[in-house]
């Protein structure tokens, strides 16, 4: 589905990504972990084509097609979607108005809003005065309405209380087709800092990113347990032992 090949990226003259390689197949959910400043959010934004960054080297392929130079709206049409860690505030545009334009018709707005317990936010300016939990829920609501084939989700549990984490976890499972018996073809790449989302979403693969590189891959829960025990310094030491 998605192939990121040897990606080198700089932002405002500072090199952030330093040779990132990533492969996501249909139906897979990937978890991306790493300390602050390691390049996780930059990677998601570059995959979506967002922001002012300088691509020094590398390619991004979508089902074998080179999309490295495509603008974000064209990537969205192909089936990529993103939920931001810090969603922008947009005055003068209500959540209902935006939802009307992004919905692909598979899910009804009122049903999705009710499911995420954010019906009262529909006619408010987008993210204006929203709490952290409300922003996270409405970001996922927009993804559910868009129904992308690949969902890029940046720290869905940050700033969210325990009650809302359960709601968000359920929404992610619906988004990725985890609740359906039919063959799963939707995929996800989820950044987590706390690991709480692993209690609600059954992920297939985990990756650890440090200093702009993915240095380790494996079972996401096993990786997170090792990080809790040894910290990211332990990951670095392990990578050094493997010559990375």
C-alpha positions in Angstrom: 0.0 0.0 0.0 2.5 2.6 1.2 6.3 2.5 0.7 8.6 5.1 2.1 12.0 4.7 0.7 15.2 6.3 2.1 13.6 9.5 3.1 15.8 12.5 4.0 14.0 15.7 5.0 15.0 19.0 6.4 12.8 21.7 8.0 13.9 25.3 8.3 17.5 24.3 7.5 17.6 21.5 10.1 17.7 17.9 9.0 14.9 15.9 10.7 14.5 12.7 8.8 17.7 10.8 8.0 17.0 7.8 5.8 13.5 6.6 6.8 12.2 3.3 5.3 8.7 2.1 6.0 6.4 -0.4 4.3 2.7 -0.7 5.2 0.4 -3.3 3.5 -3.3 -3.4 3.3 -5.1 -4.2 6.6 -2.0 -3.5 8.8 -1.9 -1.2 11.8 1.5 0.2 12.6 2.5 2.0 15.8 5.3 4.6 15.8 7.1 5.4 19.0 10.0 7.6 19.9 11.1 10.5 22.1 10.1 14.1 21.5 11.9 15.7 18.5 12.7 12.3 16.9 10.8 13.1 13.6 7.6 11.2 14.1 5.2 14.0 13.3 7.4 15.2 10.5 7.2 11.8 8.9 3.4 11.8 9.0 3.2 15.3 7.5 5.6 14.4 4.8 3.6 11.3 3.9 0.5 13.5 3.6 2.4 16.3 1.8 1.8 18.9 4.4 4.0 21.8 5.6 7.1 23.5 4.5 9.8 20.9 4.3 12.7 20.3 1.9 12.9 16.8 0.6 16.6 16.1 0.2 16.3 12.5 -0.9 13.9 9.6 -1.1 10.5 8.6 -2.5 7.0 7.9 -1.3 5.0 5.3 -3.3 1.3 4.6 -3.0 0.4 1.2 -4.6 3.5 1.5 -6.7 2.8 5.0 -7.9 5.3 7.7 -7.0 3.3 10.4 -5.0 6.4 12.3 -3.7 5.5 15.4 -5.5 1.7 15.3 -5.2 -0.1 18.1 -3.1 -2.1 17.0 0.0 -5.5 17.3 -1.7 -4.5 14.8 -4.4 -3.1 12.4 -1.8 -6.5 12.7 0.1 -8.3 11.8 -3.1 -6.1 8.7 -3.4 -7.1 7.6 0.1 -4.8 9.1 2.6 -6.1 10.9 5.7 -4.5 12.5 8.7 -5.6 13.4 12.3 -3.3 16.0 13.8 -1.7 16.1 17.2 -2.6 19.8 17.4 -5.4 20.5 15.1 -5.7 24.1 13.7 -8.4 26.5 14.9 -10.6 27.7 12.0 -12.9 30.6 12.7 -16.0 31.0 10.5 -16.1 27.4 9.5 -18.2 25.0 11.6 -17.5 21.3 12.1 -20.8 20.5 10.3 -19.8 22.6 7.2 -16.4 21.0 6.9 -17.8 17.5 7.5 -20.2 18.1 4.5 -17.2 18.6 2.2 -15.0 15.8 3.3 -17.6 13.0 3.7 -17.5 10.3 1.1 -21.1 9.3 1.9 -20.3 6.0 3.6 -21.1 7.3 7.1 -23.8 9.7 8.2 -22.7 12.8 10.1 -25.2 12.6 12.9 -24.5 8.9 13.6 -20.7 9.4 13.7 -21.1 12.5 15.9 -23.3 10.6 18.3 -20.9 7.7 18.4 -18.1 10.0 19.4 -20.3 12.0 21.7 -19.6 15.3 20.0 -23.0 16.3 18.6 -22.9 19.6 20.5 -19.7 20.6 18.7 -21.2 20.3 15.1 -22.3 24.0 14.9 -19.3 25.5 16.6 -16.3 27.0 14.8 -13.8 24.3 14.1 -11.7 23.6 17.2 -12.3 27.1 18.7 -12.5 26.7 22.4 -12.4 22.9 22.2 -10.8 20.9 24.9 -7.9 18.5 24.1 -10.3 15.5 24.2 -12.9 17.3 22.0 -10.3 18.1 19.4 -9.1 14.5 19.3 -12.7 13.2 18.9 -13.6 15.6 16.1 -10.4 14.8 14.3 -11.3 11.2 14.3 -14.9 12.0 13.4 -13.5 13.7 10.2 -11.4 10.7 9.4 -14.5 8.4 9.8 -16.4 10.6 7.5 -13.6 10.7 5.0 -13.0 6.9 5.4 -9.4 6.9 4.0 -7.6 3.7 3.0 -4.6 4.8 5.2 -5.2 6.8 8.3 -2.2 8.7 9.8 -3.0 9.5 13.4 -0.7 11.6 15.6 -0.9 10.9 19.3 -4.6 10.3 19.6 -4.4 9.8 23.4 -2.4 13.0 24.3 -4.4 15.4 26.4 -7.3 13.0 26.7 -8.9 11.7 29.9 -9.4 8.0 30.4 -13.1 8.1 29.5 -12.4 9.6 26.2 -9.5 7.3 25.4 -11.9 4.4 25.3 -14.2 6.3 22.9 -11.2 7.2 20.7 -9.9 3.7 20.7 -13.3 2.4 19.6 -13.4 5.0 16.8 -9.9 4.0 15.6 -11.0 0.3 15.5 -14.1 1.3 13.4 -11.9 3.5 11.1 -9.5 0.7 10.5 -12.2 -2.0 10.0 -11.1 -3.9 13.1 -14.8 -4.5 14.0 -15.6 -6.1 10.6 -15.5 -9.8 9.8 -14.8 -9.1 6.1 -11.2 -8.9 4.8 -9.5 -5.8 6.2 -8.0 -3.5 3.6 -7.8 -0.3 5.6 -4.5 0.5 7.3 -3.2 2.9 9.9 0.0 4.5 11.1 -0.4 5.8 14.7 2.1 7.8 16.7 1.9 7.2 20.5 4.0 8.7 23.2 2.3 7.2 26.3 1.4 3.8 24.8 -2.2 4.0 26.2 -3.7 3.5 22.8 -2.3 -0.1 22.7 -4.9 -1.0 25.4 -7.7 -0.2 22.9 -6.2 -0.9 19.4 -4.8 -4.2 18.3 -1.7 -3.1 16.3 0.3 -5.4 14.1 3.7 -3.8 14.0 5.7 -1.4 16.1 8.6 1.0 15.1 10.9 3.0 17.2 12.2 6.3 15.7 15.2 8.1 17.2 17.1 11.0 15.8 15.3 10.8 12.4 15.8 7.1 11.9 13.6 4.0 12.5 16.1 1.9 14.5 13.9 -0.9 15.6 10.8 -2.8 14.5 8.7 -5.6 16.1 5.7 -6.4 18.2 4.4 -3.0 19.4 3.5 -4.1 22.9 6.9 -5.9 23.4 8.7 -2.8 22.2 6.7 -0.5 24.5 7.4 -2.8 27.5 11.1 -2.6 26.7 11.0 1.2 26.4 9.2 1.4 29.8 11.9 -0.8 31.4 15.0 0.6 29.7 14.0 3.9 28.1 14.9 5.1 24.6 18.5 5.0 25.6 18.2 1.3 25.8 16.9 1.3 22.2 19.9 3.3 21.1 22.3 1.0 22.8 20.6 -2.0 21.2 20.9 -0.3 17.8 24.6 0.5 18.3 25.2 -3.2 19.1 23.5 -4.1 15.8 25.7 -1.6 14.0 22.9 0.9 13.1 
